[in-house]
Amino acid sequence: MSFIVAIDGPAGTGKGTVTEIISKKFKLLKIDTGATYRCVTLDMINKNIGIEDLDKIKDLLKNIKIEMKMVDKEQRVFLNNEDVTEKIRSEEVTKLVSQVSSIKEVRYSMVELQRKMAEGKDVIMEGRDIGTYVFPTADVKIYLDADLDERAKRRFLQYREKGINMSYVEILENIKKRDENDRSKEIGALKVAKDAEVIDSTTKSIKQVVREISAIIINKKEEIKQLKKIYKIRKETPWKKFVRCIVKAVLRTAYRIAFRVKISGAIPEEGAYIICCNHINYLDAAAIVLFNKRKVNFVAKEDLFMHRSLFWLGHLFDAIPIKRNMQDIEAMKRCLKVLKNGELLGIFPEGTRKGMEKNMKAKNGAAFMAIKGKVKVIPVGIHGIFKPFSKVYINYGKPLDLNGYTKENIDEATELIMSNIKELTK
C-alpha cells in the first residue's frame, strides 16, 4: 500500500519549498503536479499551439512524455527527454499555465499521469486539487495558505533570485488573476478539502510549517499502524477457541451476577443469520454474544478497538471493525464472508446508541447484507436500564425473510426489521 501526502494551496504559500523538505525528511517521492501542467504549456508554446486549438492539444497530449528523474540527488523535470526544470518556470509559461490547466482534456490527461506516477509508492504531491480531486483519499491533506500581499512578496523575491524580471505589481496582479481562475475552474478547482489541515504560513517560517506538517504525518503514520493491527484477521485456532470458551464462561457468570438476564426465544443452532437488535447500552452486544452457544461476529465501530482490553476481546470474538459514516468496503466483505461460512453476524441497525429513542433513521446495512447474502434476519428486542442487579430482557423474534426485496426498496426492508425490533422491546 502507498502512503500519500497531499499539499494544496494558492501560489506563493511555500508549497514547493515545504514539499521538497518533507519529501527528503520522510523519504517520500515528490511529484510536482504543477510541473506537469507547465510541461504541457511549454510544449504548446514550442509548437505554437493556442488555447483554442483543442484538436492540436489532444494530439499533443497523446504523444507528450513527462518524467521526473533524480539527477545528482536533485529532482529534475524532463519533457520529451529534455531537461526543462528551469524553462517551465519562465515568465511566458507562468502567465499561460493557469489557462492551460483549465482545459478539461489537459486536466484529465495530467491527473491520469499523476496517479500512475504515485501507484504503489509513498509520495508527496503539491498542487491545487490534490486532496479534493487527484487523491481524495490521501492519507494526509494539508491546505497551505497565506495573505495575498505576503504571497506576492515571496514570489517577487523568488523571481529576482532566478533573474526573472517581473515587478511586484505585475506579480500581485498575476497571482490575483490566477487565484480567481483556479477557484472558478469547473474541474479541480482550488478549495479546501473537508478533512484537510489548514496551515496559514503568513507569519510562519518554513521551519515552523515543516514542523507542523511533520507532526501531522507522524501522527497519521501511527494511526495507520494501529488501524492495521485493528483490521488484521486473527486465524481461528484450537487455542483461540479454548481461550474464547474460558473467557466467555467467566464473563457470562459475571454478567449474570451484575444483571438478572431474562431471555425469550432463541437463535437456530445452524445456518447463517443476521442478528439485528436495538442498541441502548455498551453492554447489550455482550449479552447477545455471551448468552448464545454459537459465536456471534458483531460489527463494531473501529474506535472501540483503540482500548487495549476491547482490542483483545474484539479479536478473540472476531468482532468486525467498521468505519462509521462512510462506505467501508473491507468491512462489508468480511461481513459477507461470515454469512457465506454459515455463521452469525450481529448488527445494530440504529448505528448508534438509543437511535430509536432519538428518532434517528436506521441504517440500511443490515438489510443490504441480508439481501446480498441471501440470509434471514433475526430481530432482537433488548430492554433494561443496565444498572447493577436490575433486570435485562432479551427477546428473540422469528427470522425475517427478505427475499423479494432489492436495492430499490431497501428502505422498506429496513423498516420491516425495525418495526419487529420495536415490537420486541415492549
C-alpha positions in Angstrom: 0.0 0.0 0.0 1.1 3.5 -0.7 1.2 6.5 1.7 0.1 9.8 0.1 0.6 13.3 1.4 -1.4 16.0 -0.5 -0.4 19.6 -0.1 -2.8 22.1 -1.7 -3.0 25.9 -1.7 -2.6 29.0 -3.9 0.6 30.3 -5.4 3.3 31.8 -3.2 2.4 29.9 0.0 5.7 27.9 0.1 4.2 24.6 -1.1 7.1 23.8 -3.3 9.8 24.5 -0.7 7.9 22.7 2.1 7.2 19.7 -0.2 10.9 19.4 -1.1 11.9 19.4 2.6 9.2 17.0 3.7 9.9 14.6 0.8 13.5 14.2 1.9 12.7 14.0 5.6 10.2 11.2 5.3 11.7 9.7 2.1 8.6 10.4 0.0 8.7 10.6 -3.8 7.9 14.2 -4.7 5.5 14.6 -7.6 5.2 18.3 -8.6 1.8 18.3 -10.3 2.1 21.9 -11.3 5.2 21.0 -13.2 3.2 18.5 -15.4 0.8 21.4 -16.4 3.8 23.6 -17.0 5.3 21.0 -19.3 2.1 20.9 -21.4 2.1 24.7 -21.5 5.8 24.8 -22.6 5.1 22.1 -25.3 2.2 24.2 -26.6 4.4 27.3 -26.7 7.2 25.4 -28.5 4.7 24.1 -31.1 2.8 27.4 -31.5 -0.5 25.8 -30.3 -3.0 28.2 -29.0 -5.5 27.7 -26.1 -8.4 27.4 -28.7 -6.7 24.7 -30.8 -8.4 21.8 -29.0 -7.7 19.2 -31.7 -4.0 20.0 -31.7 -3.9 20.0 -27.9 -5.4 16.5 -27.9 -2.8 15.3 -30.3 -0.1 16.8 -28.2 -1.4 15.0 -25.1 -1.3 11.7 -26.9 2.4 12.0 -27.6 3.7 14.1 -24.8 6.3 12.4 -22.4 6.7 13.9 -19.0 9.2 12.4 -16.5 10.7 13.4 -13.1 14.2 12.0 -12.5 16.8 12.3 -9.9 20.0 13.9 -11.3 22.9 14.4 -8.9 20.5 14.0 -5.9 18.2 16.6 -7.3 14.8 16.0 -8.9 14.7 17.3 -12.5 11.7 17.6 -14.9 12.0 16.2 -18.4 9.7 17.0 -21.3 10.1 14.7 -24.3 13.6 13.6 -23.0 14.8 17.2 -22.5 15.5 18.7 -19.1 13.1 21.6 -18.8 13.3 22.2 -15.0 14.2 25.9 -15.5 12.3 26.5 -18.7 8.9 25.6 -17.2 9.3 28.4 -14.6 9.7 31.1 -17.3 7.5 34.2 -17.3 5.9 33.1 -20.5 4.9 29.7 -19.1 3.8 31.2 -15.8 1.4 33.6 -17.5 -0.3 30.9 -19.5 -0.3 27.8 -17.3 -3.5 28.5 -15.3 -5.5 28.8 -18.6 -3.9 25.6 -19.9 -4.7 23.7 -16.8 -8.3 24.7 -17.0 -8.8 22.8 -20.3 -10.7 19.6 -19.5 -8.7 17.3 -21.7 -5.4 18.6 -20.2 -6.8 18.1 -16.7 -8.0 14.5 -17.3 -4.7 13.6 -19.0 -2.4 15.0 -16.3 -4.5 13.6 -13.4 -4.2 10.2 -15.0 -0.4 10.7 -15.3 -0.1 11.9 -11.7 -2.0 8.9 -10.4 0.2 6.5 -12.4 3.3 8.2 -11.0 2.1 7.5 -7.5 1.0 3.9 -7.9 2.4 1.7 -5.2 4.7 4.4 -3.9 4.9 6.6 -0.8 4.6 10.1 -2.3 4.0 13.7 -1.6 2.2 15.8 -4.1 1.6 19.5 -4.2 -0.8 21.4 -6.3 -4.3 23.0 -6.3 -6.6 20.0 -6.2 -4.6 17.0 -4.9 -6.7 16.4 -1.8 -10.0 17.2 -3.5 -9.7 15.7 -6.9 -6.5 13.9 -7.8 -6.2 11.9 -4.5 -9.4 12.5 -2.5 -8.4 9.5 -0.2 -4.9 10.8 0.5 -3.6 9.8 4.0 -2.6 13.4 4.9 -4.2 16.5 3.4 -2.7 19.9 4.0 -4.0 23.2 2.7 -1.3 25.8 2.9 -2.4 29.4 2.8 -1.1 32.9 3.2 -2.1 36.5 2.7 -2.1 37.8 -0.9 0.4 40.5 -0.2 2.8 38.1 1.5 2.5 35.6 -1.3 3.3 38.3 -3.9 6.3 39.4 -1.9 7.6 35.9 -1.7 7.2 35.3 -5.4 8.8 38.6 -6.2 11.9 37.7 -4.2 12.0 34.2 -5.7 11.8 35.6 -9.3 14.5 38.1 -8.5 16.9 35.4 -7.3 16.2 33.4 -10.6 16.8 36.5 -12.7 13.1 36.7 -13.8 12.3 40.4 -14.5 8.8 41.0 -13.2 7.7 43.9 -11.0 5.9 43.4 -7.6 2.7 44.9 -9.1 2.8 42.6 -12.1 3.3 39.5 -9.8 0.5 40.7 -7.5 -2.0 41.1 -10.3 -0.8 37.8 -11.9 -1.5 35.9 -8.6 -4.9 37.6 -8.2 -6.0 36.5 -11.6 -4.6 33.0 -11.1 -6.4 32.7 -7.8 -9.7 33.7 -9.4 -9.1 31.3 -12.3 -8.1 28.4 -10.0 -11.1 28.9 -7.7 -13.6 29.1 -10.6 -12.4 26.0 -12.5 -15.1 23.5 -13.5 -12.8 20.6 -12.7 -10.2 20.5 -9.9 -11.0 24.0 -8.6 -8.8 25.3 -5.8 -10.6 24.7 -2.5 -10.1 23.3 1.0 -10.8 19.6 1.3 -13.2 18.8 4.2 -10.7 16.7 6.0 -7.7 18.9 5.3 -5.5 20.5 7.9 -5.3 24.3 7.2 -2.0 26.0 7.9 -1.6 29.7 7.5 2.0 30.5 6.7 1.7 34.3 6.5 3.7 34.8 9.7 5.4 31.5 9.9 8.9 30.4 8.8 9.5 27.4 6.6 10.9 25.6 9.6 7.7 26.2 11.6 5.5 25.0 8.7 7.6 21.9 8.2 7.4 21.2 11.9 3.6 21.3 11.9 3.3 19.1 8.8 5.8 16.7 10.1 3.8 16.3 13.4 0.6 15.6 11.3 2.4 13.0 9.2 3.9 11.2 12.2 0.5 11.1 13.9 -1.1 9.7 10.8 1.5 7.0 10.4 1.0 5.9 14.0 -2.8 5.9 13.4 -2.4 3.7 10.2 -0.1 1.4 12.1 -2.8 1.0 14.8 -5.5 0.5 12.2 -3.5 -2.3 10.6 -3.5 -4.1 13.9 -7.2 -3.5 14.3 -8.1 -4.8 10.9 -5.8 -7.8 11.0 -7.7 -11.0 10.9 -6.7 -13.5 13.6 -6.9 -17.1 12.4 -9.2 -19.5 14.2 -7.0 -21.9 16.1 -7.7 -24.6 18.8 -6.0 -22.4 21.3 -8.1 -19.4 20.4 -11.3 -21.4 20.7 -10.2 -22.7 24.1 -9.4 -19.2 25.4 -12.7 -17.8 24.0 -14.6 -20.6 25.7 -13.0 -19.9 29.1 -13.4 -16.1 28.8 -17.0 -16.5 27.6 -17.8 -18.6 30.7 -16.2 -16.2 33.1 -17.8 -13.1 31.6 -21.2 -14.8 31.4 -21.0 -15.6 35.1 -20.0 -12.0 35.9 -22.9 -10.7 33.7 -25.4 -12.9 35.5 -24.2 -11.6 38.8 -24.4 -8.0 37.6 -27.8 -8.3 35.8 -30.8 -10.6 36.1 -30.9 -11.6 32.5 -34.3 -12.9 31.1 -34.2 -14.5 27.7 -37.1 -15.4 25.5 -36.8 -17.1 22.1 -33.6 -18.5 20.6 -31.3 -18.5 17.6 -31.3 -21.6 15.3 -28.5 -23.9 16.1 -27.3 -24.0 12.4 -27.2 -21.7 9.4 -26.2 -18.1 8.6 -28.3 -15.4 10.1 -28.0 -11.6 10.8 -29.0 -10.7 14.3 -30.4 -7.2 14.4 -31.1 -5.6 17.8 -31.7 -2.2 19.3 -28.7 -0.5 20.9 -29.4 1.0 24.3 -26.1 0.4 26.2 -22.5 -0.5 25.7 -23.2 -3.9 27.3 -26.1 -5.0 25.2 -23.9 -6.6 22.5 -22.1 -8.5 25.2 -25.5 -10.1 26.3 -26.1 -11.4 22.8 -22.5 -12.8 22.5 -22.3 -14.3 26.0 -25.7 -15.9 26.2 -25.6 -17.8 22.9 -23.9 -21.1 22.3 -22.9 -20.1 18.8 -20.3 -17.4 18.1 -21.7 -14.1 17.1 -19.5 -11.9 14.9 -20.6 -8.4 15.9 -20.0 -5.3 13.8 -18.4 -2.6 16.0 -17.1 0.9 15.3 -13.3 0.9 15.0 -12.9 3.4 17.9 -13.7 0.6 20.4 -10.6 -1.2 19.3 -8.4 1.7 20.4 -8.8 0.4 24.0 -6.4 -2.5 24.9 -8.9 -4.7 26.6 -11.6 -4.2 24.0 -9.0 -4.7 21.2 -8.1 -8.1 22.7 -11.7 -9.1 23.3 -12.7 -7.9 19.8 -10.2 -10.1 18.1 -10.9 -13.1 20.4 -14.7 -12.9 19.5 -14.0 -12.0 15.9 -15.8 -8.6 16.0 -15.7 -6.8 12.7 -14.3 -3.2 12.9 -16.1 -0.6 10.7 -15.5 3.0 9.8 -18.6 4.9 10.7 -20.4 7.5 8.4 -18.7 6.1 5.3 -18.9 3.1 3.0 -16.4 0.6 4.4 -15.9 -1.9 1.6 -13.5 -4.0 3.6 -15.9 -4.4 6.5 -18.7 -5.3 4.0 -16.5 -8.1 2.5 -15.8 -9.5 5.9 -19.5 -9.5 6.9 -20.5 -11.3 3.7 -17.7 -13.8 4.3 -19.1 -14.6 7.8 -22.5 -15.3 6.2 -21.0 -17.3 3.4 -19.4 -19.5 6.1 -22.8 -20.2 7.7 -22.0 -18.1 10.8 -23.9 -15.4 12.8 -23.5 -11.7 12.1 -24.6 -9.1 14.7 -25.5 -5.6 13.6 -27.1 -2.6 15.3 -29.3 -1.0 12.5 -29.6 2.2 14.6 -25.8 2.8 14.0 -25.5 4.4 17.4 -26.9 4.1 21.0 -30.5 4.9 21.6 -31.1 5.7 17.9 -34.8 4.8 18.1 -35.3 7.0 21.2 -33.7 9.9 19.3 -35.9 9.2 16.2 -32.9 8.7 14.0 -33.2 7.0 10.7 -31.9 3.4 10.8 -29.0 2.4 8.6 -29.6 0.1 5.6 -26.5 -2.0 6.2 -28.3 -5.0 7.8 -30.9 -5.2 5.1 -28.3 -4.8 2.4 -26.2 -7.7 3.9 -29.3 -9.9 4.2 -30.4 -9.3 0.6 -26.8 -9.6 -0.7 -26.0 -12.7 1.4 -29.5 -14.2 0.8 -30.0 -14.9 4.6 -32.7 -14.2 7.1 -32.7 -11.6 9.8 -33.4 -12.4 13.4 -34.8 -9.3 15.1 -34.0 -8.9 18.8 -35.5 -6.5 21.3 -33.4 -5.5 24.4 -35.0 -3.8 27.3 -33.4 -2.7 30.6 -31.6 0.0 32.5 -28.3 -1.9 32.8 -27.8 -0.9 36.4 -26.3 -3.4 38.9 -28.8 -6.2 39.9 -31.5 -4.8 37.6 -33.3 -7.0 35.0 -32.2 -7.1 31.4 -34.7 -8.6 28.9 -33.5 -10.1 25.6 -36.4 -11.1 23.3 -35.6 -13.0 20.1 -38.1 -12.8 17.3 -38.9 -15.1 14.4 -36.5 -15.0 11.4 -37.5 -12.5 8.7 -37.2 -13.5 5.1 -36.2 -10.5 2.9 -36.5 -12.5 -0.3 -38.2 -10.2 -2.8 -36.6 -7.0 -1.5 -34.0 -5.3 -3.7 -31.8 -2.2 -3.5 -34.7 -0.2 -4.9 -36.9 -0.9 -1.9 -34.2 -1.4 0.7 -35.7 1.3 3.0 -38.9 -0.8 3.2 -36.8 -3.9 4.2 -35.1 -1.8 6.9 -38.4 -0.5 8.2 -39.6 -4.1 8.4 -36.6 -5.1 10.6 -37.0 -2.0 12.8 -40.8 -2.5 13.3 -40.1 -6.0 14.5 -37.4 -4.8 16.9 -39.7 -2.2 18.3 -42.4 -4.8 19.0 -39.9 -7.0 20.8 -38.7 -4.1 23.1 -42.2 -3.7 24.6 
